[in-house]
């Protein structure tokens, strides 16, 4: 692990806190943060309509231990964080491989709701939370991601930062909050082997850990100041090829929030460059049937193969982590929607999906994680060849969703979740840069 993170003896966590607190937030920054908040809230409300969401809501309705038990702020953060990460349509920061919105926004939302915080102050905390969690993620290295889920392990730092800012904690208290939140970093990829629901809990726990650590820090509860770079800290324990120097790289650059991608399709982000390419090919082929394909090959990077090489998807969730299913669906149907992963859709795509070949190849392997790209090449039964390449996907900073597209996506998710007035809620969230209070959510009614 590289530890020469800066020419200073100042602990890395303190450097992060100082950096986030000193960074200027313009009106445009707050407006962009509101778009990401809308995306996260819509994902949480949409997640309520899923099987996993119904189980979480049942848990929340009964309280954490027995019927009638009061539901504390940390538990609310866990609930909202877990719901936000269910449908696989929440944001993703490529350089850190972290989903910041499902951790930072729930922690900030429940804390701002409890404390009666204004919209601008809330959005400022979201910017700071995104900044911290993604900067930690940029330093962990590829080996960490093969075993550890970056959103789960790096998320607590961002949620603690957002919560500490909303509580008005001073620098020392905030360092303590991040130290204790980071000490709770956890989250393993083992759930992928069986399609277990654990991934949602990862986001929820990361949000909860930050909220509770900030609350404790407000009471003088101390945490390790060198939780990141210490000899028995986060990098030493979990990052065999980590580079702590990347945590504070380019401090004068833009906020990390606008460098975060939004998802247009409800599947693992590693599938999106290939989906984007496949949709282009589908349009040219007018949605050819499986019988018309002789071969389909996708060229991609190692992490995409590690996480999404799944030729046979036996559940809706496994299909969201299957390059083969996503490509087959895009090629045959010319679209990828929430309905593209149900039982009928998996049966329809199975024949083509089972024959798709995945190859880890440059330039995509060498460019990751700065760029997430893929190429899809198909040979038809008549011998014709077609190829589409992507260095990035729709929704990335290079090709961002427009504000109307974000609103359209969010309203669709809210309608899926049964929200009665999605347009009004979307408008209220986009008005947060000028709002005195956060709007009420059906989730907390």
C-alpha positions in Angstrom: 0.0 0.0 0.0 1.3 3.5 -0.9 1.1 5.7 2.2 2.9 8.9 1.1 -0.4 10.7 0.9 0.8 14.2 1.5 3.9 16.2 2.6 2.3 16.8 6.0 1.9 15.1 9.4 -1.8 16.1 9.5 -3.9 12.9 9.7 -5.6 12.1 6.4 -9.0 12.2 7.9 -8.4 15.8 9.1 -7.2 16.8 5.7 -10.4 15.5 4.2 -12.5 17.4 6.7 -10.6 20.6 6.1 -10.8 20.2 2.4 -14.6 19.6 2.3 -15.3 22.4 4.7 -13.2 24.9 2.8 -14.5 24.2 -0.6 -16.8 26.8 -2.2 -20.3 25.8 -3.1 -21.9 27.9 -5.8 -25.5 28.2 -6.7 -24.9 25.8 -9.6 -23.3 23.3 -7.2 -26.3 23.4 -5.0 -28.6 23.0 -8.0 -26.6 20.0 -9.2 -26.8 18.5 -5.7 -30.6 18.9 -5.7 -30.7 16.8 -8.9 -28.7 14.0 -7.2 -30.9 14.2 -4.2 -34.0 13.8 -6.4 -32.4 10.8 -8.0 -31.6 9.2 -4.6 -35.1 9.9 -3.1 -36.8 8.6 -6.2 -34.8 5.4 -5.9 -35.7 5.0 -2.3 -39.4 5.4 -3.0 -39.2 3.1 -6.0 -37.5 0.5 -3.9 -40.5 0.3 -1.6 -42.3 -1.6 -4.3 -39.8 -4.4 -4.5 -39.7 -7.7 -2.6 -36.7 -6.6 -0.7 -38.3 -3.2 0.0 -41.4 -4.7 1.4 -39.4 -6.8 3.8 -37.5 -3.7 4.9 -40.7 -1.7 5.4 -42.1 -4.6 7.4 -39.0 -4.4 9.6 -39.4 -0.7 10.0 -43.1 -0.9 10.8 -42.4 -3.3 13.6 -39.5 -1.3 14.9 -35.9 -2.6 15.1 -36.7 -5.2 17.8 -40.4 -5.4 18.6 -43.8 -3.8 17.7 -44.1 -0.3 19.0 -40.4 0.3 19.5 -39.5 3.9 18.5 -37.5 4.2 15.3 -34.4 6.3 15.8 -32.6 8.5 13.3 -29.9 5.9 12.6 -32.5 3.2 11.8 -34.3 5.6 9.5 -31.0 6.2 7.7 -30.5 2.4 7.4 -34.0 2.0 6.0 -33.7 4.8 3.4 -30.2 3.8 2.4 -31.2 0.2 1.9 -34.3 1.1 -0.2 -32.2 3.5 -2.3 -29.9 0.7 -3.4 -32.4 -1.9 -4.4 -33.5 -1.2 -7.9 -29.9 -0.7 -9.2 -30.8 2.7 -10.7 -28.9 4.8 -8.1 -25.8 6.9 -9.0 -22.2 5.7 -9.3 -18.8 7.5 -9.1 -16.5 5.7 -11.5 -13.1 6.6 -10.1 -14.0 5.3 -6.6 -16.5 2.6 -7.7 -18.8 4.0 -4.9 -22.5 4.6 -5.1 -22.5 7.8 -3.0 -26.2 8.8 -3.2 -27.6 5.7 -1.5 -25.4 6.4 1.6 -24.9 10.2 1.8 -28.4 11.4 0.9 -30.3 9.2 3.4 -27.9 10.1 6.2 -28.2 13.8 5.4 -32.0 13.6 4.8 -32.9 12.0 8.1 -30.5 14.3 10.0 -31.8 17.5 8.3 -35.3 16.4 8.9 -34.6 15.8 12.6 -32.8 19.1 13.1 -35.0 21.3 10.9 -32.2 22.2 8.6 -32.7 24.5 5.6 -32.5 23.3 2.0 -29.2 25.1 1.2 -27.5 23.8 4.3 -28.7 20.3 3.6 -27.4 20.4 0.0 -24.0 21.7 1.2 -23.8 18.6 3.5 -24.6 16.4 0.5 -21.7 17.9 -1.5 -19.4 17.4 1.4 -20.5 13.8 1.9 -20.1 12.9 -1.7 -16.6 14.5 -1.7 -15.4 12.5 1.3 -16.8 9.1 0.4 -15.6 9.2 -3.2 -12.1 10.5 -2.3 -11.6 7.6 0.2 -12.8 5.2 -2.6 -10.4 6.6 -5.1 -7.5 5.4 -2.9 -8.6 1.8 -2.1 -7.2 0.1 -5.2 -8.6 -2.7 -7.4 -7.7 -5.6 -5.0 -10.0 -4.1 -2.4 -13.0 -4.2 -4.8 -12.5 -7.9 -5.6 -13.6 -8.8 -2.0 -15.0 -5.6 -0.5 -18.0 -3.6 -1.7 -16.7 0.0 -1.9 -20.0 1.6 -1.2 -20.2 -0.3 2.1 -16.6 0.3 3.1 -16.1 3.9 2.0 -19.7 5.0 2.5 -19.5 5.5 6.3 -16.9 8.3 5.9 -19.3 10.3 3.6 -22.4 9.8 5.7 -20.5 10.8 8.9 -19.2 13.9 7.1 -22.7 15.0 6.0 -24.2 14.3 9.4 -21.4 16.1 11.2 -21.9 19.2 9.1 -25.6 19.3 9.7 -25.0 19.0 13.4 -22.5 21.9 13.3 -19.7 19.8 14.7 -16.3 21.4 14.8 -13.2 20.0 13.1 -12.1 17.8 16.0 -15.6 16.4 16.6 -15.9 15.7 12.8 -12.6 13.8 12.8 -13.8 11.7 15.7 -17.1 11.0 13.8 -15.2 9.9 10.6 -12.8 7.8 12.7 -15.6 5.8 14.4 -17.7 5.6 11.2 -14.6 4.3 9.3 -14.0 1.7 12.0 -17.3 0.2 11.1 -16.4 -0.2 7.5 -17.6 -3.6 6.2 -19.4 -5.3 3.3 -18.3 -8.3 1.3 -19.2 -9.5 -2.2 -20.0 -13.0 -1.1 -23.7 -12.3 -1.5 -23.3 -12.4 -5.3 -22.9 -16.2 -5.3 -26.5 -16.7 -4.2 -28.1 -13.4 -5.2 -28.8 -12.7 -1.5 -30.3 -9.3 -0.5 -27.2 -8.3 1.5 -26.1 -5.5 -0.9 -29.0 -3.3 0.1 -28.0 -3.7 3.8 -24.5 -2.5 2.9 -25.8 0.9 1.8 -28.2 1.1 4.8 -25.5 0.2 7.3 -23.1 2.7 5.8 -25.7 5.5 6.2 -26.5 4.4 9.7 -22.9 4.2 10.9 -22.3 7.8 9.8 -25.4 9.2 11.6 -24.7 7.4 14.8 -21.0 8.3 14.8 -21.8 12.0 14.3 -24.4 11.9 17.1 -21.8 10.3 19.4 -19.1 12.8 18.4 -21.5 15.6 19.4 -21.3 14.1 22.9 -17.5 14.0 23.0 -17.2 10.3 22.0 -13.8 10.1 20.4 -12.6 8.1 17.4 -9.2 7.2 15.8 -7.8 10.2 13.9 -5.7 8.0 11.6 -8.4 5.5 10.8 -7.4 5.7 7.1 -3.6 5.5 7.0 -2.8 4.1 10.5 -0.8 0.9 10.9 -4.0 -0.9 12.0 -6.3 1.3 10.0 -8.6 1.0 6.9 -6.0 1.0 4.2 -3.7 -1.4 6.0 -6.5 -3.9 6.7 -8.4 -3.9 3.4 -6.3 -2.3 0.6 -3.3 -4.4 -0.4 -2.7 -2.3 -3.5 -4.3 0.9 -2.2 -2.8 4.4 -2.8 -3.6 6.8 0.1 -2.1 9.6 -1.9 -5.1 9.6 -4.2 -7.4 10.6 -1.4 -6.3 14.2 -1.5 -5.4 14.4 -5.2 -6.4 17.5 -7.2 -7.9 19.3 -4.2 -8.6 22.4 -6.3 -10.6 20.5 -8.9 -14.4 20.4 -9.1 -16.6 18.8 -6.5 -16.8 15.0 -6.9 -20.6 15.1 -7.0 -20.8 16.4 -10.7 -18.2 13.8 -11.6 -20.7 11.1 -10.5 -22.7 9.2 -13.1 -26.5 8.8 -13.0 -28.0 5.5 -14.3 -30.5 5.4 -17.1 -30.9 1.6 -16.9 -31.8 -0.4 -13.8 -28.8 -2.7 -13.6 -25.2 -2.8 -12.3 -23.3 0.1 -13.7 -20.6 -2.3 -15.1 -23.2 -3.4 -17.6 -24.1 0.0 -18.9 -21.4 0.7 -21.5 -22.3 -2.7 -23.1 -26.0 -1.9 -22.9 -25.4 1.5 -24.6 -23.4 -0.2 -27.4 -26.0 -3.0 -27.7 -28.9 -0.5 -28.0 -27.1 1.1 -30.9 -26.7 -2.2 -32.6 -30.3 -3.2 -31.9 -31.5 0.0 -33.7 -29.5 -1.0 -36.8 -30.8 -4.6 -36.7 -34.4 -3.7 -35.9 -34.5 -5.9 -32.8 -33.4 -9.2 -34.5 -34.4 -12.5 -32.8 -32.0 -14.9 -31.2 -32.1 -17.2 -34.3 -30.4 -14.5 -36.3 -27.3 -14.1 -34.2 -24.4 -16.4 -34.9 -22.2 -15.0 -32.1 -22.1 -12.0 -29.7 -18.8 -10.9 -28.0 -18.4 -8.2 -25.5 -15.0 -6.7 -24.8 -14.7 -5.1 -21.3 -12.5 -4.6 -18.2 -11.7 -7.0 -15.4 -14.1 -5.7 -12.8 -17.0 -6.0 -15.1 -16.2 -9.7 -15.7 -15.6 -10.3 -12.0 -19.0 -8.9 -11.0 -21.2 -9.4 -14.0 -20.1 -12.6 -15.9 -23.4 -14.5 -15.3 -24.7 -16.4 -18.4 -27.6 -17.9 -16.5 -29.6 -15.5 -14.3 -32.0 -17.4 -12.1 -33.5 -14.3 -10.4 -34.4 -10.7 -11.1 -31.4 -9.5 -9.1 -29.0 -11.9 -10.7 -30.1 -10.6 -14.1 -29.2 -7.1 -13.0 -25.7 -8.4 -12.5 -25.5 -10.3 -15.8 -23.7 -8.7 -18.7 -25.1 -11.6 -20.9 -28.8 -10.9 -19.9 -28.5 -7.2 -20.2 -26.9 -7.4 -23.7 -29.3 -10.0 -24.9 -32.3 -7.9 -23.7 -30.9 -4.7 -25.3 -30.2 -6.5 -28.6 -33.6 -8.3 -28.8 -35.9 -5.6 -27.4 -34.1 -2.3 -28.1 -34.7 -1.1 -24.6 -33.8 -2.0 -21.0 -36.5 -1.1 -18.4 -37.6 -2.2 -14.9 -39.6 -5.0 -16.6 -36.5 -6.3 -18.4 -35.4 -8.5 -15.5 -38.6 -10.3 -14.5 -39.4 -14.0 -15.0 -40.8 -13.6 -18.5 -37.9 -11.3 -19.7 -35.3 -13.8 -18.4 -36.9 -16.7 -20.2 -37.0 -14.7 -23.4 -33.4 -13.6 -23.2 -32.0 -16.9 -22.0 -31.1 -18.4 -25.4 -29.1 -15.5 -26.7 -27.6 -14.7 -23.3 -26.2 -18.2 -22.8 -24.1 -17.9 -25.9 -22.5 -14.4 -25.3 -18.8 -14.4 -24.8 -17.0 -12.0 -22.5 -13.4 -11.0 -23.1 -11.2 -8.7 -20.9 -9.3 -6.6 -23.4 -7.6 -3.3 -23.8 -8.2 -0.4 -24.2 -11.1 -1.0 -21.7 -9.0 -3.1 -19.2 -6.2 -0.5 -19.1 -8.5 2.5 -18.9 -10.5 1.3 -15.9 -11.5 2.7 -13.4 -10.9 6.2 -14.9 -13.0 5.1 -17.9 -15.7 2.4 -17.9 -15.9 1.2 -21.5 -17.0 -1.8 -23.6 -17.4 -2.9 -27.2 -20.0 -5.3 -28.5 -19.4 -7.2 -31.7 -22.0 -9.5 -33.3 -21.9 -11.9 -36.2 -25.2 -12.6 -37.8 -26.1 -16.0 -39.3 -25.9 -14.4 -42.8 -22.2 -13.6 -42.1 -22.5 -9.9 -41.6 -20.6 -8.2 -38.8 -21.6 -5.3 -36.6 -19.6 -3.5 -33.9 -20.3 -0.7 -31.5 -17.8 0.8 -29.0 -18.2 2.9 -25.9 -15.5 4.7 -23.9 -18.3 5.7 -21.5 -22.0 5.3 -21.2 -25.1 7.6 -21.2 -25.4 9.1 -17.7 -21.6 9.6 -17.3 -20.2 13.1 -16.8 -19.2 13.0 -20.5 -22.8 12.3 -21.5 -24.9 13.4 -18.5 -28.6 13.0 -18.2 -30.3 16.4 -18.7 -32.3 17.8 -15.9 -35.6 17.0 -17.7 -34.3 13.4 -18.1 -33.5 13.2 -14.4 -37.0 14.4 -13.6 -38.6 12.0 -16.0 -36.6 9.1 -14.6 -37.3 10.1 -11.0 -41.1 10.5 -11.6 -41.1 7.0 -13.2 -39.4 5.5 -10.1 -41.8 7.3 -7.7 -44.8 6.2 -9.7 -43.4 2.6 -9.6 -43.2 3.0 -5.8 -46.8 4.2 -5.5 -46.2 7.9 -4.8 -49.4 9.8 -5.3 -48.0 13.1 -6.4 -44.6 12.5 -7.9 -44.4 15.8 -9.9 -45.0 17.9 -6.8 -42.4 16.1 -4.8 -39.9 16.4 -7.7 -40.5 20.1 -7.9 -40.1 20.5 -4.1 -36.8 18.7 -4.1 -35.5 20.7 -7.0 -36.5 23.9 -5.1 -34.3 22.9 -2.1 -31.6 25.5 -2.9 -34.1 28.1 -1.8 -36.2 26.1 0.7 -36.3 26.7 4.4 -37.2 23.0 5.1 -37.1 19.6 3.4 -40.4 18.4 2.0 -42.1 15.5 3.7 -41.5 12.0 2.2 -44.2 9.3 2.0 -41.5 7.0 3.4 -41.6 8.8 6.7 -45.3 9.6 6.9 
